[in-house]
Amino acid sequence: MEISATERQKELLAIIYHHIESSGYPPTFEEMRESLRVASNQSVVDLLGKLEKKKLIKKSEGSARGLVILPLGYETLGKPPRAPFLGGTAAGLPIEPIELSGEWQTVSPQISKFTEDVFLLKITGNSMINAGIDDGDVVLIKNEKEFISGDVVLADIDGESTIKRFISDDKPPYIYLKPENPKHKIIPATDQMKLIGKVISVLKDDHWKKVD
C-alpha cells in the first residue's frame, strides 16, 4: 500500500513546484535548504530521496537542478502538470537543436500520464504539414526506446535534429525517415541516425491535438 507524503515532504515538493513556476528552473540545494530553514544539505538530500522513492519526483544525475515533478507529484499538490521547453527542432532539413533553458509550459493531466519523460520543442520548417505539424508549432515528445513503422519521431542525425515519420519497409531503402510534404526527400537510415522520441501531441490554437 502506497504511503502518502508527509507534510514536510509536501512542503519541499511545493517549494520545487513554485520555484519552477516563478523562475523556470528547479531550485538549487541552497535554495531548498533556505526555504526549508534547515542547516545542512543532508536534510534536503533525505527529503528528496523520500520524494523520489514515493515516485513524486525524478532526479537527473549530473545536474544540480535536475529535478522533475512526476504526475503523482502534481496530483499530490493539486497543481497542473508542466513540461520543460527544451528548444527548437526542424521539420525540414536537420538542424542543430536550440537550447531554450528555463521555460516550462502547462500540459493537460491526460498528456502528463504518458510518462515523466516528456518535453516540448518548437518546430521550424514545413516538411510535416500533411501530418498537421506546421512551422512554428509546439510539439510534445515522449522519450522512447522502441518505435514502430509510422511513428512520427524526433531523430538525431550526426548531432542535428529533425521531426519525420519513421518507416520500416520490406523494400529499399528499408528503413528511413519520411517527410509529410512531397517537396521534401526521404532520409535513409545510417549508423549516425538515432531515434530519440515519439511526437505524441501538437499545440494548435491553444489546444493539444494527437499526432497520428
Helices and strands as residue ranges (DSSP letters): H 7-23, H 29-36, H 41-53, E 57-59, E 67-69, H 71-77, E 82-90, E 98-106, H 109-112, E 118-124, G 129-131, E 138-143, E 152-157, E 160-168, E 175-178, E 187-188, E 193-204, E 207-210
